[in-house]
Amino acid sequence: MKIRTRLSFQFTVIVGTILCLFTVAIYYFSADFRKKDYFERLKERALTTGRFLLKVKEIDSKLLRIIDRTTAQALVEEKIFVFDHTNRLIYSNVDDLPENINEALLRTIRDKREYRYSDGERETIGLIYKFHGNKFVIIASAWDKYGLGKLRNLKIVLTAGLILCIAATLFAGWFYSNQALRPISNVIKKVDEITENKLNLRVDEGNRKDEIALLAITFNNMLDRLENAFFIQKSFVSNASHEMRTPLTSIAGQIEVALLKERDKTEYEEILRSALEDIQSLNKLTNGLLDLTVASSDISVLHLDNVRMDEVLFQARSELLKRYNSYTIHISLLDLPDDEEKITAFGNERLLGIAFMNLMDNACKYSQDCRGIVEFSSSDGKIRITVSDKGTGISQNDLRNIFQPFFRSAEARNKPGHGLGLSLAERIIHLHKGTITVQSQINSGTSFTVILPSISSPFN
């Protein structure tokens, strides 16, 4: 069942139930009021007859019967009976005594002093009337022709009104549920148009305030992430294939050349040395791809611990200098706090080391004197690390793309590498809830600033 149909049905059931209860209440209280009012009229007629018969000496039974039949206050099919203290009938305005008026009924009336009951549409009241120390029983019954007629008419009106109101409620529920769910229908239609080739399409966010608008905003944010992921994936596959094809093609070419004819030992060593360099480059690329995959995963699956960032920096520098003895890396610790927690981050030590090793490697690689400068400070619950160089710099057009995998600026294409270092560093920093920004000027150098939350931060 569709939501619109279910909402319409539920709305109709709720309103219909309320209307039914309201209609039944109106009918019940109207019927109860009519019954009580009619019994009061019967009681008044019975007492009037008793007063005339017993208190007014000038009126006997015959005259009273004439008065009862001709008075304007007489009720429809009215029957009045008066019994003395011995249960002897002393007055009746009709000729025949009904069978249901017997000794048992008279005894009940004397016990209860006033007894009311209905026989079909005829209401009957029996009561005690005291006169000169004797207890007379007066029984009056009649048919409320007009009151019952009005009640039947009220019943018809309420039933018809209830049916019409339920039908109107069903229509109104269907209409308003359709209006309320129209934005969702529009979202569904728009989503149907979105394919892997049309990820640039977005859902209308409406007024950006209600729940449906928030749903559209959330869905658009998800599309942004998907579009970015698809773009990265396509770029990644394309560039990774290209980067891996180059060393593989080089290795295959060198082996084919070596097999064309016999060569001396020196030539074979040269060919093997060149192939080894390509294999090492390929191995470095593969490791970079694996690290990139890890950095793109959920941080909850990684081993996390408290990590002192100054130690991470010194360890990264030590490992980097072992690989490249021509590098010089200077680390400045600025205004370190006494509290160790302020320079400690919560994260994965290996990944953080890879991130800063890549930043230091870039700083040394693209600096003319192979020198990188690292500044470390902490304040306000944030750890700030700046890695800078005095190299050729990066153009403004390339700055927007330097964190894309395999992207290499024009200034970097004459240097060895695959364009994974900065992308890997950015993902690791973001994985640890940090930020990384870059500033660069041509022929003046480049500076990367990383800000990580310390474990002392109230927002960590």
C-alpha positions as CSV (number, residue, x, y, z in Angstrom):
1,M,0.0,0.0,0.0
2,K,1.4,3.4,-1.0
3,I,2.0,6.0,1.7
4,R,-0.6,8.3,0.2
5,T,-3.3,5.7,0.4
6,R,-2.3,4.6,3.9
7,L,-2.3,8.2,5.1
8,S,-5.7,8.9,3.5
9,F,-7.1,5.7,5.1
10,Q,-5.7,6.4,8.5
11,F,-6.8,10.1,8.4
12,T,-10.3,9.0,7.4
13,V,-10.4,6.3,10.2
14,I,-9.3,8.8,12.9
15,V,-11.7,11.6,11.8
16,G,-14.5,9.1,11.1
17,T,-14.1,7.6,14.6
18,I,-14.3,11.0,16.2
19,L,-17.3,12.0,14.1
20,C,-19.0,8.6,15.0
21,L,-18.4,9.2,18.7
22,F,-19.7,12.8,18.4
23,T,-22.8,11.7,16.5
24,V,-23.6,8.9,18.9
25,A,-23.1,11.3,21.8
26,I,-25.5,13.8,20.3
27,Y,-28.1,11.1,19.6
28,Y,-27.7,9.6,23.1
29,F,-28.1,12.8,25.0
30,S,-31.0,14.0,22.8
31,A,-32.8,10.7,23.4
32,D,-32.1,10.9,27.1
33,F,-33.3,14.5,27.4
34,R,-36.5,13.6,25.5
35,K,-37.2,10.6,27.7
36,K,-36.6,12.6,31.0
37,D,-38.7,15.5,29.7
38,Y,-41.6,13.3,28.7
39,F,-41.6,11.4,32.0
40,E,-41.7,14.8,33.8
41,R,-44.8,15.7,31.7
42,L,-46.4,12.3,32.5
43,K,-45.7,12.9,36.2
44,E,-47.2,16.3,36.0
45,R,-50.3,14.9,34.3
46,A,-50.6,12.1,36.9
47,L,-50.3,14.6,39.8
48,T,-52.8,17.0,38.2
49,T,-55.3,14.1,37.8
50,G,-54.8,13.0,41.4
51,R,-55.4,16.5,42.8
52,F,-58.5,17.0,40.7
53,L,-59.9,13.6,41.7
54,L,-59.1,13.7,45.4
55,K,-58.9,17.3,46.5
56,V,-61.7,19.0,44.4
57,K,-65.0,17.7,45.6
58,E,-66.9,19.3,42.8
59,I,-65.2,16.9,40.3
60,D,-66.2,13.3,40.2
61,S,-64.8,10.5,38.0
62,K,-67.1,11.1,35.0
63,L,-66.4,14.8,34.9
64,L,-62.6,14.2,35.3
65,R,-62.7,11.8,32.4
66,I,-64.3,14.4,30.2
67,I,-61.7,17.0,31.4
68,D,-58.8,14.6,30.7
69,R,-60.1,13.9,27.2
70,T,-60.7,17.5,26.2
71,T,-57.9,19.3,27.9
72,A,-55.2,20.8,25.6
73,Q,-52.5,19.3,27.9
74,A,-53.6,15.7,27.2
75,L,-50.9,13.5,25.8
76,V,-51.2,11.2,22.7
77,E,-53.0,8.0,23.7
78,E,-52.9,9.0,27.3
79,K,-54.0,6.5,29.9
80,I,-54.3,7.4,33.6
81,F,-55.4,5.0,36.4
82,V,-55.9,5.8,40.1
83,F,-55.9,3.1,42.8
84,D,-56.8,3.5,46.4
85,H,-54.9,2.1,49.4
86,T,-56.5,-1.3,48.9
87,N,-55.4,-1.4,45.2
88,R,-59.0,-0.8,44.1
89,L,-59.3,1.1,40.8
90,I,-61.1,4.3,41.6
91,Y,-60.5,6.2,38.3
92,S,-59.5,5.4,34.7
93,N,-59.8,7.7,31.7
94,V,-60.2,4.6,29.4
95,D,-62.6,1.8,29.4
96,D,-60.3,-1.2,29.6
97,L,-57.5,-1.9,32.2
98,P,-54.3,-3.1,30.5
99,E,-53.1,-6.6,31.4
100,N,-49.7,-5.3,32.5
101,I,-51.2,-3.3,35.3
102,N,-51.6,-5.8,38.0
103,E,-50.9,-6.5,41.7
104,A,-47.2,-7.0,41.1
105,L,-46.8,-3.7,39.4
106,L,-48.8,-1.9,42.1
107,R,-46.6,-3.5,44.8
108,T,-43.4,-2.4,42.9
109,I,-44.7,1.2,42.7
110,R,-45.5,1.2,46.5
111,D,-42.0,-0.2,47.3
112,K,-40.2,2.3,45.1
113,R,-42.6,5.2,45.5
114,E,-41.9,6.2,41.9
115,Y,-41.4,3.7,39.1
116,R,-40.7,4.5,35.4
117,Y,-40.6,2.0,32.5
118,S,-41.1,1.9,28.8
119,D,-43.1,-0.7,26.8
120,G,-42.1,-0.2,23.2
121,E,-42.7,3.4,22.3
122,R,-45.1,3.9,25.3
123,E,-43.7,5.5,28.5
124,T,-45.3,4.7,31.8
125,I,-44.8,6.2,35.3
126,G,-46.3,5.0,38.5
127,L,-46.1,7.1,41.7
128,I,-47.6,7.4,45.2
129,Y,-50.0,10.2,46.0
130,K,-50.8,10.8,49.7
131,F,-54.2,12.2,50.7
132,H,-55.7,12.1,54.2
133,G,-53.2,9.6,55.4
134,N,-53.9,7.1,52.6
135,K,-51.4,6.2,49.8
136,F,-53.0,6.3,46.4
137,V,-51.2,4.8,43.3
138,I,-51.4,6.9,40.1
139,I,-50.3,5.3,36.9
140,A,-50.0,7.4,33.7
141,S,-48.8,6.3,30.3
142,A,-48.7,7.8,26.8
143,W,-46.9,7.8,23.5
144,D,-44.5,10.6,22.7
145,K,-45.5,10.8,19.1
146,Y,-43.8,14.1,18.3
147,G,-40.7,13.6,20.5
148,L,-40.0,10.2,18.9
149,G,-40.7,11.6,15.5
150,K,-38.1,14.4,16.1
151,L,-35.7,11.8,17.4
152,R,-36.1,9.6,14.3
153,N,-35.6,12.7,12.1
154,L,-32.4,13.6,14.1
155,K,-31.1,10.0,13.6
156,I,-31.6,10.3,9.8
157,V,-29.9,13.7,9.7
158,L,-27.0,12.5,11.9
159,T,-26.5,9.3,9.8
160,A,-26.6,11.2,6.5
161,G,-24.3,13.9,7.8
162,L,-21.9,11.3,9.2
163,I,-21.7,9.5,5.8
164,L,-21.2,12.8,4.0
165,C,-18.5,13.9,6.4
166,I,-16.6,10.6,6.2
167,A,-16.7,10.8,2.4
168,A,-15.6,14.5,2.5
169,T,-12.8,13.5,5.0
170,L,-11.7,10.7,2.6
171,F,-11.5,13.1,-0.3
172,A,-9.8,15.8,1.8
173,G,-7.3,13.3,3.2
174,W,-6.5,12.0,-0.3
175,F,-6.1,15.6,-1.6
176,Y,-4.0,16.9,1.2
177,S,-1.8,13.7,1.4
178,N,-1.2,14.1,-2.3
179,Q,-0.2,17.8,-1.7
180,A,2.0,16.8,1.3
181,L,3.7,14.0,-0.6
182,R,4.2,15.9,-3.8
183,P,7.7,17.0,-2.9
184,I,8.6,13.3,-2.3
185,S,7.1,12.4,-5.6
186,N,9.2,15.1,-7.2
187,V,12.2,13.7,-5.4
188,I,11.4,10.2,-6.8
189,K,11.0,11.5,-10.3
190,K,14.3,13.4,-10.1
191,V,16.1,10.4,-8.6
192,D,14.9,8.2,-11.4
193,E,16.7,10.6,-13.8
194,I,20.0,10.3,-11.9
195,T,22.4,7.7,-13.4
196,E,26.1,7.2,-13.2
197,N,26.4,9.4,-16.3
198,K,24.2,12.1,-14.8
199,L,25.5,12.5,-11.2
200,N,25.6,16.2,-11.6
201,L,21.8,16.4,-11.3
202,R,20.3,17.4,-7.9
203,V,17.0,17.2,-6.2
204,D,15.0,20.4,-5.5
205,E,15.5,21.4,-1.9
206,G,12.3,23.3,-1.6
207,N,12.1,25.7,1.4
208,R,15.2,24.1,3.0
209,K,13.3,24.1,6.4
210,D,10.8,21.2,6.6
211,E,11.6,17.5,6.9
212,I,11.2,16.8,3.2
213,A,13.6,19.6,2.3
214,L,16.1,18.3,4.9
215,L,15.7,14.9,3.2
216,A,16.5,16.5,-0.2
217,I,19.5,18.3,1.2
218,T,20.8,15.1,2.8
219,F,20.3,13.3,-0.5
220,N,22.1,16.0,-2.5
221,N,25.0,15.9,0.0
222,M,25.1,12.2,-0.6
223,L,25.1,12.8,-4.4
224,D,28.0,15.2,-4.0
225,R,30.0,12.6,-2.2
226,L,29.0,10.0,-4.8
227,E,29.9,12.3,-7.7
228,N,33.2,13.0,-6.1
229,A,33.8,9.3,-5.4
230,F,33.0,8.4,-9.0
231,F,35.3,11.1,-10.3
232,I,38.1,10.0,-8.1
233,Q,37.5,6.4,-9.0
234,K,37.6,7.1,-12.7
235,S,40.6,9.3,-12.4
236,F,42.3,6.8,-10.1
237,V,41.8,3.9,-12.4
238,S,42.9,5.9,-15.5
239,N,46.0,7.3,-13.8
240,A,46.9,4.2,-11.9
241,S,46.7,2.2,-15.2
242,H,48.9,4.8,-16.9
243,E,51.4,5.0,-14.0
244,M,51.7,1.2,-13.7
245,R,51.9,0.7,-17.5
246,T,55.0,2.9,-17.8
247,P,57.4,0.9,-15.6
248,L,56.0,-2.4,-16.8
249,T,56.5,-1.4,-20.4
250,S,60.0,-0.2,-19.6
251,I,60.9,-3.5,-17.9
252,A,59.5,-5.6,-20.7
253,G,61.3,-3.5,-23.3
254,Q,64.6,-3.8,-21.5
255,I,64.3,-7.6,-21.2
256,E,63.4,-7.9,-24.9
257,V,66.4,-5.8,-25.9
258,A,68.6,-8.0,-23.6
259,L,67.4,-11.1,-25.3
260,L,68.0,-9.9,-28.8
261,K,71.7,-10.9,-28.6
262,E,74.4,-12.0,-26.2
263,R,75.9,-9.2,-24.2
264,D,78.8,-8.9,-21.9
265,K,78.5,-8.8,-18.1
266,T,78.6,-5.0,-17.9
267,E,75.7,-4.6,-20.3
268,Y,73.6,-7.2,-18.4
269,E,74.3,-5.5,-15.1
270,E,73.2,-2.1,-16.6
271,I,70.0,-3.6,-17.9
272,L,69.2,-5.3,-14.6
273,R,70.0,-2.2,-12.7
274,S,67.6,-0.2,-14.9
275,A,64.9,-2.9,-14.5
276,L,65.4,-2.8,-10.7
277,E,64.8,0.9,-10.7
278,D,61.6,0.4,-12.6
279,I,60.6,-2.4,-10.2
280,Q,61.3,-0.2,-7.2
281,S,59.3,2.6,-8.7
282,L,56.5,0.1,-9.4
283,N,56.7,-1.2,-5.8
284,K,56.6,2.4,-4.4
285,L,53.5,3.1,-6.6
286,T,51.8,-0.1,-5.3
287,N,52.6,0.7,-1.7
288,G,51.2,4.2,-2.3
289,L,48.0,2.8,-3.7
290,L,47.6,0.5,-0.7
291,D,48.2,3.3,1.7
292,L,45.7,5.4,-0.2
293,T,43.1,2.7,0.1
294,V,43.7,2.4,3.9
295,A,43.5,6.2,4.2
296,S,40.1,6.2,2.4
297,S,38.6,3.6,4.8
298,D,36.5,4.2,7.9
299,I,38.8,5.3,10.8
300,S,36.8,3.0,13.2
301,V,38.4,-0.1,11.6
302,L,42.0,1.2,12.2
303,H,44.0,0.8,15.4
304,L,43.8,4.1,17.2
305,D,45.8,5.3,20.2
306,N,47.1,8.5,21.8
307,V,50.0,9.7,19.6
308,R,52.5,12.4,20.5
309,M,52.9,14.5,17.3
310,D,56.4,15.8,18.0
311,E,57.6,12.2,18.2
312,V,55.8,11.4,14.9
313,L,57.6,14.3,13.2
314,F,61.0,13.2,14.4
315,Q,60.4,9.6,13.5
316,A,59.2,10.6,10.0
317,R,62.3,12.8,9.5
318,S,64.5,10.0,10.6
319,E,63.1,7.5,8.2
320,L,63.1,10.0,5.3
321,L,66.8,10.9,5.9
322,K,67.7,7.2,5.9
323,R,66.3,7.0,2.3
324,Y,67.7,10.3,1.0
325,N,71.0,11.4,2.6
326,S,70.9,14.5,0.5
327,Y,67.9,15.9,2.4
328,T,68.0,18.4,5.2
329,I,65.0,18.8,7.5
330,H,64.8,21.3,10.3
331,I,62.1,20.9,13.0
332,S,61.3,23.9,15.2
333,L,59.2,23.3,18.4
334,L,57.5,26.6,19.1
335,D,56.1,27.5,22.6
336,L,55.4,23.9,23.6
337,P,52.9,23.6,26.5
338,D,53.8,21.8,29.7
339,D,50.7,19.6,29.4
340,E,51.5,16.6,27.3
341,E,47.9,16.1,26.2
342,K,48.0,19.4,24.3
343,I,50.6,17.9,21.8
344,T,48.9,14.5,21.7
345,A,46.4,13.5,19.0
346,F,44.2,10.5,18.9
347,G,44.8,8.5,15.7
348,N,46.8,5.9,13.8
349,E,50.6,6.5,14.3
350,R,51.6,4.8,11.1
351,L,49.3,6.8,8.9
352,L,50.2,10.1,10.5
353,G,53.8,9.3,10.0
354,I,53.2,8.5,6.3
355,A,51.3,11.8,5.9
356,F,54.1,14.0,7.3
357,M,56.8,12.0,5.6
358,N,55.2,12.7,2.3
359,L,54.9,16.4,3.1
360,M,58.6,16.5,4.2
361,D,59.6,14.6,1.1
362,N,57.8,17.1,-1.2
363,A,59.4,20.0,0.7
364,C,62.9,18.6,0.2
365,K,62.3,17.3,-3.4
366,Y,61.1,20.6,-4.8
367,S,63.5,22.8,-2.9
368,Q,66.7,23.8,-4.7
369,D,68.8,23.1,-1.6
370,C,66.8,19.9,-0.7
371,R,65.9,21.5,2.6
372,G,62.5,21.3,4.4
373,I,61.4,23.4,7.3
374,V,58.9,22.1,9.9
375,E,57.3,24.3,12.6
376,F,55.4,22.7,15.4
377,S,53.1,24.5,17.9
378,S,50.0,23.9,20.0
379,S,47.3,26.2,21.4
380,D,43.5,26.2,22.1
381,G,43.3,22.5,21.9
382,K,44.8,22.4,18.4
383,I,48.1,21.1,17.1
384,R,49.5,23.2,14.3
385,I,52.2,21.8,12.0
386,T,53.7,23.8,9.1
387,V,55.9,22.2,6.4
388,S,57.5,24.6,4.0
389,D,60.2,24.9,1.4
390,K,62.0,27.6,-0.6
391,G,61.4,25.9,-4.0
392,T,59.9,26.9,-7.3
393,G,56.3,27.1,-5.9
394,I,53.0,26.1,-7.5
395,S,50.9,28.1,-9.9
396,Q,47.4,29.2,-8.8
397,N,45.8,27.0,-11.5
398,D,47.5,23.9,-10.2
399,L,46.8,24.6,-6.5
400,R,43.2,23.6,-6.8
401,N,44.2,20.1,-8.1
402,I,47.3,19.2,-6.1
403,F,45.3,16.9,-3.7
404,Q,43.9,14.9,-6.6
405,P,45.5,11.4,-6.9
406,F,48.2,11.2,-9.7
407,F,48.0,15.0,-10.4
408,R,51.4,16.6,-10.9
409,S,51.9,20.2,-11.5
410,A,54.0,21.5,-14.4
411,E,56.8,22.3,-12.0
412,A,56.9,18.7,-10.6
413,R,56.9,16.7,-13.8
414,N,60.7,16.8,-14.0
415,K,60.9,15.2,-10.6
416,P,60.5,11.5,-9.8
417,G,57.1,10.5,-8.3
418,H,53.6,9.4,-9.1
419,G,51.4,12.2,-7.6
420,L,50.1,10.2,-4.7
421,G,51.9,11.9,-1.8
422,L,49.7,15.0,-1.3
423,S,46.5,13.1,-2.0
424,L,47.5,10.5,0.6
425,A,48.5,13.2,3.2
426,E,45.2,15.0,2.7
427,R,43.1,11.9,3.2
428,I,45.0,10.9,6.3
429,I,44.6,14.4,7.9
430,H,40.9,14.4,7.1
431,L,40.5,10.9,8.5
432,H,41.9,12.3,11.8
433,K,39.4,15.2,11.8
434,G,42.1,17.7,10.8
435,T,42.5,20.2,8.0
436,I,45.3,20.9,5.6
437,T,45.8,24.1,3.7
438,V,48.5,25.3,1.2
439,Q,50.0,28.6,0.3
440,S,52.4,29.0,-2.6
441,Q,54.1,31.6,-4.7
442,I,56.1,31.0,-7.8
443,N,59.9,31.2,-7.1
444,S,59.2,31.8,-3.4
445,G,58.3,28.4,-2.1
446,T,55.3,26.4,-0.8
447,S,53.9,26.0,2.7
448,F,51.5,23.3,3.9
449,T,49.7,23.9,7.3
450,V,48.1,21.0,9.1
451,I,45.8,21.5,12.1
452,L,44.8,18.5,14.2
453,P,42.7,18.3,17.3
454,S,44.6,17.3,20.5
455,I,43.1,15.0,23.0
456,S,42.7,18.0,25.3
457,S,40.3,19.7,22.9
458,P,36.7,19.8,24.1
459,F,35.5,19.1,20.5
460,N,37.7,15.9,20.1
